Amino acid sequence: MKRGEAIEVLETISELYPQKFDINERVANMLIPKLLEMDYQGVLAKLSDFAVSSPFPPPIGEI
């Protein structure tokens, strides 16, 4: 995954869970390096599945 895609994933999680996922620069700096190791399309697919079944934001390891 590219950096812009990782940021998009975090923004998507924030939009899906506005009251439960507070993204700030510190959180982004911690999560982006882990997201860069992941497959973008795979993460989006898992995030979509997770959003349908859970009212809480996913841990990064789950997507």
C-alpha positions as CSV (number, residue, x, y, z in Angstrom):
1,M,0.0,0.0,0.0
2,K,1.1,3.5,-0.7
3,R,1.1,6.3,1.9
4,G,-1.8,8.1,0.3
5,E,-3.8,4.9,0.3
6,A,-3.0,4.4,4.0
7,I,-4.2,7.8,4.8
8,E,-7.4,7.1,2.8
9,V,-8.0,3.9,4.9
10,L,-7.7,5.9,8.1
11,E,-10.0,8.6,6.8
12,T,-12.5,6.0,5.8
13,I,-12.5,4.4,9.2
14,S,-13.0,7.8,10.7
15,E,-15.9,8.5,8.4
16,L,-17.5,5.1,9.2
17,Y,-17.0,5.5,13.0
18,P,-17.1,9.3,13.6
19,Q,-17.8,9.1,17.3
20,K,-15.5,6.1,18.0
21,F,-12.3,6.7,15.9
22,D,-10.4,9.9,16.6
23,I,-7.6,10.2,14.1
24,N,-4.9,12.7,14.8
25,E,-1.3,13.1,13.6
26,R,0.1,11.0,16.4
27,V,-2.3,8.1,15.7
28,A,-1.7,8.4,12.0
29,N,2.1,8.3,12.5
30,M,1.7,5.1,14.5
31,L,-0.7,3.3,12.2
32,I,0.6,4.3,8.7
33,P,3.8,2.3,8.8
34,K,1.8,-0.9,9.6
35,L,-0.8,-0.1,6.9
36,L,2.1,0.4,4.3
37,E,2.9,-3.3,4.8
38,M,-0.7,-4.3,3.8
39,D,-2.5,-4.8,0.6
40,Y,-4.7,-1.8,-0.1
41,Q,-7.6,-3.7,-1.9
42,G,-7.5,-6.5,0.8
43,V,-7.7,-3.9,3.6
44,L,-10.7,-2.2,1.9
45,A,-12.5,-5.5,1.4
46,K,-12.0,-6.4,5.1
47,L,-12.9,-3.0,6.3
48,S,-16.1,-3.2,4.3
49,D,-17.0,-6.5,5.8
50,F,-16.1,-5.3,9.3
51,A,-18.2,-2.2,9.0
52,V,-21.3,-4.2,8.1
53,S,-20.9,-6.4,11.2
54,S,-19.5,-4.2,13.9
55,P,-20.6,-0.9,15.5
56,F,-17.0,-0.4,16.7
57,P,-13.9,0.5,14.6
58,P,-11.6,-2.4,13.7
59,P,-8.2,-2.9,15.2
60,I,-5.6,-2.4,12.4
61,G,-4.6,-6.1,12.8
62,E,-8.2,-7.2,12.0
63,I,-8.2,-5.5,8.6
